[in-house]
C-alpha cells in the first residue's frame, strides 16, 4: 500500500535547496550531464577505488565506516538521541557502483514515485546510469544487477546508549525482474533527508567520463568538488582517507599524487603541493567542473577584472610587438575557449592601460 503523501514530498524535496541569500527554493535536477549528490556522502570513503583483476582483488570485500560525525545533524539522530552511526556493506567502486548510484538518484528525481517506490524499464535505468542501449548485453545486465545488490547491501545502523537502534539501507530494496525487464527501487524517506540537512553538490558527469577507469581520480573529484569555495589546503592524510585504500602509506601517497595530476590533466583544477613540517598539503587554486585547458583561456564572458589584474605585473614592453588581434567573437561563437599567448596578454594589457587614460 502506498505510503502517505508526506513521504512522497520528502523524496521530492530531496532535490531542492534553499538559497540562503534570497530564501528562494532552487530545484537541482540531475540529467545526462550532472548528478545531485549530498556533500556528506561525497566526503565519505563510500565509493572508492577497488582492485578487480589482480591477485589483490578486493571483490566482495566488506567495508565498515563510523560516520557519526558526518551524519549527526540528521533530525532522525537528534530526535531519537542516536550517538553512534555506522555504514556496513560491500565495498562500492567508482567504475560501476557510483554510476549505478547516479542512475538510482536520477530515477527518483525524474520518474513518478508510488509512495517510496519507482519502477522503470531496465533500458531506461541503464540510460540513467550513462550506459547507451547499444551497449546493453547479458554481461552488462549481470554487472548492473550485481551493482544494485552491492548498493542495497550497505546498511546504516543508528544506535544510542539507551539501547535503541534503527537499521536501514542506502536503497531499501532494489529488484531487477528478468521476465519484465524492469528495475524497481524502494527508498527510505528518512535517508533521503540526507539530501536536506546538508549542502548538495551538482557533480558534472563530464569529469567522471573523462576519467574512465581512473577510479582514484574519480573519487578525489567527488570529494574536492564537494568542498566550499576557496577551500583550505587539503592534507595528504585526508585524501588517503577518502580513497580508503589498504596498501602501504608510501604507495597510497603515490596514488593520491597520480590522481591529482590526472585531475589537472583534464583541466578540472590547478594546485600546488606544499609541506608543513612532516605533513603534505595540496593547495587548490581553482576548480572547473566543466573542464578547461590548463592555460588561462578567454571565456565567453571575456577576462574579468581580477584575471586582468594578474597581467598588470608583466615587465615586457609591448611596444613594437606585431600581433594581430583575433576577430571579435560573435554571440553564437562566444562559448569557445581561446588560448591566449604571452604576446596577446601583453597587448591586452597595453589596450587596458590606454582605456584608463
Buried (B, 14 or more C-beta within 10 A) or exposed (E): EEBEEEBBEBBBBBBBBEEEEEEEEEEBEBEEEBBBBBBBBBBBBBBBBBBEEEEEEBEEEEBEBEBBEBBBEBEBBEEBEBEBBBBBBBBBBBBBBBBBBBBBBBBBBBBEBEBBBBBBEBBBBBBBBBBEEEEBEEEEBEBBBBBBEBBBBBEBBBBBEEEEEBEBBBBBBBBBEEEEEBBBBBBBBBBBBBBBBBEBBBBBBBBBEBBEEBBBBBBBBBBBBBBEEEEEBBBBBBBBBBBBBEBEEEEBBEBBBEBBEBBBEBBBBBBEEEEEEEEBBBEBEEBBBEBBEEEBBBBEEEBEEEEBEEBEEBEEEBEEEEEEEEEEBEEEEBEEBBEBEEEBBBBBBBEBEEEEE
